[in-house]
Amino acid sequence: MGTHRVLEFSGMKKIMLNIRLLLGRVYFRYRGIFRARMTFPTYSEKIGRMISWSNDRVRHATMALALERIRSESIPGSIAELGVYRGYVSRFLHEQMPERDNRFRNTSVEIVKERLKNLDNVEFRIGLFPDTARGLEHETFSFVLFDADKYDVAMASFAFFYPRLSRGGYFFLHDFNSNESDWGVSKAARDFLRGKPESIVEIPDICGTALFRKL
């Protein structure tokens, strides 16, 4: 009788162990779905919530880390955004670093203003780049976000922003891995950076963003 009870207990113990192992495998496989935040983010809890609710968490989290690095390293310069749709990213950037937020825009200004709410330190420049950059030749930048897809516009943006980008500043290229405009963004980036010390770093976000830091 005693032997039978020991065997029964051992069998139940094995069942519980197998269940724990199964649950563990499920947890580690799907934890990215249920817990997408960084364990030790450098950005604020509010920014973390905005990332969680964004349509591209990887991209937004990467930009948030870059902006916090700019702040912690005291990298001088404004923020520039070239190519805006409805202002979702504009609001995100302005929320994290409103004191530096100058932008170039080619979109519905009223829509973007409504989304931003707080327009402190935001400069709207309406038109086509590089015409919208006139008068800013002496400006410096710490963060540039390019989202205009075309090869010629990308080359023009490199020509303007690269010499004005502070050392350690970030240049983000949206749609780098997109085939839109015959891979215009990636072709322009590789052509412009050929022979320069910076290297392109790709991130696995939805639209294949890439970036480099000014050396």
C-alpha positions in Angstrom: 0.0 0.0 0.0 2.8 2.4 0.9 4.6 1.6 -2.3 1.5 2.3 -4.4 1.1 5.8 -2.8 4.8 6.7 -3.5 4.3 5.8 -7.2 1.1 7.8 -7.4 2.7 10.9 -5.9 5.7 10.6 -8.2 3.4 10.3 -11.2 1.5 13.5 -10.2 4.8 15.3 -9.6 5.9 14.4 -13.1 2.6 15.7 -14.5 3.0 19.0 -12.6 6.6 19.4 -13.8 5.6 18.8 -17.4 2.8 21.4 -17.1 5.3 23.9 -15.6 7.7 23.3 -18.5 4.9 23.7 -21.0 3.7 26.9 -19.5 7.3 28.2 -19.4 7.7 27.5 -23.1 4.5 29.2 -23.9 5.4 32.2 -21.8 8.9 32.7 -23.3 7.5 32.2 -26.8 4.7 34.7 -26.4 5.9 37.2 -23.8 6.7 39.7 -26.5 3.0 39.9 -27.2 2.0 40.4 -23.6 5.0 42.4 -22.4 6.5 44.5 -25.1 8.2 47.2 -23.0 11.9 47.3 -22.2 12.9 46.2 -18.7 15.1 49.1 -18.1 14.1 51.9 -20.5 15.9 55.3 -20.4 12.8 57.1 -21.4 9.9 58.1 -19.2 6.9 56.0 -18.3 4.6 58.3 -20.3 6.8 57.8 -23.4 6.7 54.0 -22.7 2.9 54.1 -22.8 3.0 56.0 -26.1 5.3 53.4 -27.5 3.0 50.6 -26.3 0.0 52.2 -28.1 1.9 53.1 -31.3 1.5 51.3 -34.6 5.2 50.5 -34.7 6.7 49.8 -31.3 10.2 49.0 -32.5 10.6 52.2 -34.5 9.2 54.4 -31.7 11.2 52.8 -29.0 14.4 53.1 -31.1 13.7 56.8 -31.6 13.0 57.3 -27.9 16.3 55.7 -27.0 18.1 58.0 -29.5 16.5 61.1 -28.1 17.4 60.2 -24.5 21.0 59.6 -25.7 21.0 63.0 -27.2 19.8 64.5 -23.9 22.2 62.5 -21.7 25.2 63.3 -23.9 24.2 66.9 -24.3 24.4 66.7 -28.1 23.4 70.2 -29.4 20.9 70.9 -32.1 17.3 71.0 -33.1 15.0 68.1 -34.2 14.0 68.0 -37.9 11.3 65.9 -39.5 11.1 65.8 -43.3 7.9 64.1 -44.5 4.9 64.1 -42.3 1.5 62.3 -42.8 -0.9 62.9 -40.0 1.6 64.0 -37.3 1.6 60.8 -35.2 5.4 60.7 -35.1 5.5 64.4 -34.8 3.5 64.3 -31.6 5.7 61.5 -30.2 8.9 63.4 -30.9 7.5 66.7 -29.5 6.3 64.9 -26.4 9.7 63.6 -25.6 11.8 66.6 -26.5 9.7 69.7 -26.9 12.6 72.1 -26.2 14.3 71.2 -29.5 11.5 70.5 -31.8 11.9 72.4 -35.1 10.4 70.6 -38.2 10.2 70.7 -42.0 6.7 69.7 -43.1 4.9 69.0 -46.4 1.4 68.0 -45.2 -1.8 69.5 -43.8 -0.6 71.9 -41.2 -4.0 72.1 -39.5 -4.1 68.3 -38.9 -0.6 68.3 -37.5 -1.3 71.3 -35.2 -4.4 69.6 -33.9 -2.5 66.5 -33.1 0.5 68.3 -31.5 -1.7 70.6 -29.3 1.4 72.1 -27.7 3.2 74.1 -30.4 6.0 75.6 -28.3 9.3 75.5 -30.2 7.7 74.1 -33.3 8.4 75.8 -36.6 6.3 74.9 -39.6 7.8 75.2 -43.1 5.3 74.4 -45.8 6.5 73.5 -49.3 9.0 71.2 -51.0 12.4 70.4 -49.7 15.1 71.8 -50.1 13.2 75.1 -50.7 11.8 74.8 -47.1 15.3 74.8 -45.7 16.1 78.3 -46.9 17.2 80.6 -44.1 18.3 77.7 -41.9 21.8 77.4 -43.3 23.3 78.3 -39.9 21.1 75.8 -37.9 22.6 72.7 -36.2 20.6 69.5 -35.7 20.8 66.6 -33.2 18.1 64.4 -34.7 16.8 64.1 -38.3 13.9 61.9 -39.4 13.6 61.5 -43.1 10.3 60.0 -44.5 10.0 61.2 -48.1 10.8 58.1 -50.1 12.3 59.6 -53.2 16.0 59.3 -54.2 16.5 62.9 -55.2 14.8 64.3 -52.1 16.9 61.9 -49.9 20.1 63.1 -51.6 19.1 66.7 -51.1 18.3 66.1 -47.4 21.7 64.5 -46.9 23.4 67.4 -48.6 21.7 69.8 -46.3 21.5 68.0 -43.0 24.8 66.0 -42.9 27.2 68.9 -42.6 24.8 70.5 -40.0 24.3 67.3 -38.0 26.1 67.5 -34.6 28.7 64.9 -33.8 26.8 62.0 -32.2 23.5 63.2 -33.8 21.1 60.7 -35.3 19.8 60.5 -38.9 16.8 58.2 -39.2 15.7 56.9 -42.6 12.2 55.6 -42.8 11.3 53.0 -45.6 15.0 52.2 -46.0 14.1 48.6 -46.9 11.0 49.5 -48.8 10.9 48.9 -52.6 8.9 52.1 -53.0 10.3 54.4 -55.6 12.7 51.6 -56.8 14.5 51.4 -53.4 15.1 55.2 -53.6 16.0 55.7 -49.9 18.4 52.9 -49.5 20.1 53.7 -52.9 20.5 57.4 -51.9 21.9 56.5 -48.4 24.5 54.1 -49.8 25.5 56.5 -52.5 25.8 59.5 -50.2 27.6 57.6 -47.4 30.1 56.0 -49.7 33.6 57.0 -48.5 32.2 58.5 -45.3 33.0 57.0 -41.8 29.4 56.4 -40.8 27.8 53.0 -41.2 24.1 52.2 -41.7 22.3 50.3 -38.9 19.0 48.7 -39.8 16.2 48.1 -37.3 13.5 45.4 -37.6 10.5 47.7 -37.6 7.5 47.5 -39.9 8.8 49.6 -42.8 12.5 48.8 -42.5 13.9 51.9 -40.9 17.7 52.5 -40.8 19.9 55.0 -39.1 23.4 56.3 -38.6 25.1 58.5 -36.0 27.4 61.3 -37.1 31.0 60.6 -36.3 
